Structure formats: structure tokens, C-alpha cells
Amino acid sequence: MSFLRPEATRAIARWAETAIYAALTLGGLWAIFFAVSLAGPWRWGLAGVVGLTGIWLTWSAGLSALGRGEGRAPGIVSIDEREVAYFGPHQGGVVSLDDIKRIEIWTADEKYWRHEAEWVLRSDAGEPALIIPISAAGAGGLIDAFAALPGFAPTRALGALGAAPGATITIWSRDARPAEPALAYLPGRE
């Protein structure tokens, strides 16, 4: 028997990693400034390293927590060897990260059957899109997997999750990235 409501238990599980990294960062900074006797330059250098590393880890964990649903939608998401697989009761499929042409987010619209946002992974024109509810088990790892795509911005994806109901937002497209590397056009380079 649990003394916490199920919603509170899910929220704690969702944000636990972020809270742990934030607490470790604050504890490390406190120890550097108040508990350890270091000379001035060493203290500030070590505080900078601990602070920046802690902020980066906390930010990364926070992005993952925001992109992670509560696990209420049916189906399971599996990410393995650059392949995203979704197995649900009515639909499913497997798509390679190299084959994805466009990633969209459909936000929840109560006039239709779905009541939560969904990832839409489009590969080829002839292939059906792979649609994954954000709260399916394992869907929290999608943002981390999509970070391997050139030009994918996790903050844009998280912003799209909070868009107006019934919106379709393209958050990444393979055609939108430059064909040449940025360093190919440096002045003076032949």
C-alpha cells in the first residue's frame, strides 16, 4: 500500500533524475565553497567545472523528463541500433533514423479520439507514417535518439508539445539542413 497518490508517484518517477542532478550540483558547490579549504583560483576553477557539469546534466535530465509521458498510452517504444520501433494494439512499425525524412508533433485535440500529443515519423512518400503517443512506455528516449539527427533541436520539440490543441508542427526535416558542411565556405579557402 502506498501513501502517495498514483499521480504523485508518477511525477516523482518522472522528475527524480533531474532532482538528483540538481541536488548533487548544489551539494558539490556548497562543499567547494564552505567545506573544503582550497586556495582562491583552485576553488573558483573547481566550482566552475562542477557548476557547468551539474547544469548540463540537470538540463539534459530535465529535457528528457519533459519529453517523457506518464506511460498511460498503450504500446511500447524500443530504440536500438538507430532504429525506432513502436508496437501498439492498433498500429506499429519500425523506422531507421537514417530513413526519417520529417518529424512532426500532433498536439492533442479533444474533438478527435486522441487526447495527448503524438510523434509522427515520416520516411518515404509511399510509406505510412509511424505515429507514437508521447506517453507510450519508452517514448521518453525519443528526444535523445532524435538528437543524433543533424539539426534536431530538443527545445523546439518540447515547445511543440505545449502548442495549441489540434496543431501539427514540423520540428525537423531532413531537407532543411544544408547540403554542404558549414566550413566549406570559409573566406580564403579554395
C-alpha positions in Angstrom: 0.0 0.0 0.0 1.3 3.4 -1.0 0.8 6.6 1.0 1.1 8.7 -2.2 -1.4 9.1 -4.9 -0.6 7.5 -8.2 -0.2 10.9 -9.9 2.4 11.9 -7.3 4.2 8.7 -7.7 4.4 9.1 -11.5 5.6 12.8 -11.1 8.3 11.7 -8.7 9.5 9.0 -11.0 9.4 11.4 -14.0 11.5 14.1 -12.3 13.7 12.1 -10.0 16.8 12.1 -12.2 16.5 15.9 -12.7 16.2 16.5 -8.9 19.1 14.2 -8.1 21.4 16.1 -10.5 20.3 19.4 -9.2 20.8 18.3 -5.6 24.3 16.9 -6.4 25.3 20.1 -8.2 24.2 22.3 -5.3 25.8 20.0 -2.7 29.1 20.0 -4.7 29.1 23.8 -4.9 28.3 24.1 -1.2 31.2 21.7 -0.4 33.6 23.6 -2.6 32.8 27.0 -1.1 32.2 26.1 2.6 33.5 22.6 3.5 36.8 22.3 1.6 39.7 24.6 2.1 41.2 25.4 -1.3 43.2 28.4 -2.5 41.2 31.0 -4.4 42.0 30.1 -8.0 41.6 26.4 -7.4 38.3 26.9 -5.6 36.9 29.0 -8.5 38.1 26.6 -11.1 36.7 23.6 -9.4 33.4 25.4 -8.8 33.2 26.3 -12.4 33.8 22.7 -13.5 31.3 21.3 -11.0 28.7 24.1 -11.7 28.9 23.8 -15.5 28.8 20.0 -15.5 25.9 20.0 -13.0 23.9 22.5 -15.0 24.5 20.4 -18.2 23.4 17.2 -16.5 20.4 18.8 -14.9 19.4 20.5 -18.2 19.7 17.2 -20.1 17.7 15.3 -17.5 15.0 18.0 -17.5 14.7 17.8 -21.3 14.3 14.0 -21.0 11.7 14.4 -18.3 9.7 16.9 -20.3 9.6 14.7 -23.3 8.7 11.6 -21.3 5.0 11.0 -20.9 3.4 9.3 -18.0 3.3 5.8 -19.6 -0.5 5.7 -19.9 -0.8 5.2 -23.6 -0.9 1.7 -25.0 2.1 0.3 -26.7 5.9 0.1 -26.2 8.7 2.1 -27.9 12.0 0.4 -28.4 15.2 2.3 -29.6 18.0 0.0 -30.7 20.9 0.5 -33.1 19.5 3.7 -34.7 16.1 2.1 -35.2 12.9 3.3 -33.6 10.2 0.7 -33.1 6.6 1.2 -31.8 4.4 -1.8 -31.1 0.8 -0.8 -30.2 -2.5 -2.5 -30.1 -3.8 -1.0 -33.4 -0.7 0.1 -35.2 3.1 0.0 -35.1 6.2 -0.3 -37.1 9.9 0.1 -37.3 11.9 3.0 -38.9 15.6 3.7 -39.0 16.8 7.2 -38.0 18.6 7.3 -41.4 15.3 6.8 -43.3 13.3 9.5 -41.4 12.6 12.5 -43.7 10.4 14.6 -41.4 9.4 14.6 -37.7 6.1 16.2 -36.7 4.2 16.5 -33.4 0.4 16.4 -33.4 -1.0 18.0 -30.3 -4.0 16.7 -28.5 -7.4 17.7 -29.8 -10.4 16.6 -27.8 -12.8 16.5 -30.7 -10.9 13.5 -32.0 -10.2 10.2 -30.3 -6.7 11.1 -29.2 -6.2 13.1 -26.0 -2.5 13.6 -26.0 0.3 14.6 -28.3 1.9 12.2 -30.7 5.2 11.9 -32.6 4.7 11.4 -36.3 7.8 10.0 -38.1 7.6 10.2 -41.9 10.0 8.3 -44.0 9.2 7.9 -47.7 6.2 9.2 -49.7 4.8 5.7 -50.2 5.3 4.5 -46.7 2.7 5.2 -43.9 3.9 7.5 -41.1 4.8 5.9 -37.8 2.7 7.5 -35.1 3.8 7.2 -31.5 1.9 8.6 -28.4 4.2 10.6 -26.2 3.1 8.7 -23.1 3.8 5.2 -24.5 6.2 3.2 -22.5 9.7 4.0 -23.6 8.8 7.2 -25.6 10.9 9.3 -23.2 14.0 8.2 -25.0 12.9 9.5 -28.4 14.3 13.0 -27.9 17.7 11.5 -27.0 17.5 9.3 -30.1 16.5 12.2 -32.4 19.4 14.3 -31.1 21.6 12.2 -33.4 19.8 13.7 -36.4 21.6 16.7 -37.9 19.9 20.0 -36.9 17.4 18.4 -34.5 16.6 20.9 -31.6 15.2 19.2 -28.5 13.9 22.6 -27.2 11.9 23.0 -30.4 10.3 19.6 -29.8 9.5 20.4 -26.2 8.0 23.7 -27.2 5.8 22.0 -29.8 4.4 19.6 -27.1 2.9 22.7 -25.4 1.3 24.1 -28.6 -2.4 24.8 -29.1 -4.7 21.8 -29.3 -5.1 20.3 -32.8 -1.8 21.7 -34.2 0.6 19.8 -36.5 4.1 21.1 -36.1 7.1 20.0 -38.1 10.0 20.1 -35.8 12.6 18.6 -38.0 13.1 17.9 -41.7 16.0 16.3 -43.5 15.6 18.7 -46.4 16.0 21.7 -44.1 19.6 21.0 -43.3 22.4 22.4 -45.5 23.8 20.1 -48.2 27.4 21.3 -47.6 29.2 21.5 -44.3 29.4 25.0 -42.8 33.2 25.1 -43.1 33.1 24.6 -46.9 32.5 28.3 -47.4 35.2 29.9 -45.3 36.7 33.0 -46.8 40.1 32.4 -48.4 39.6 28.6 -48.7 39.9 27.3 -52.2 
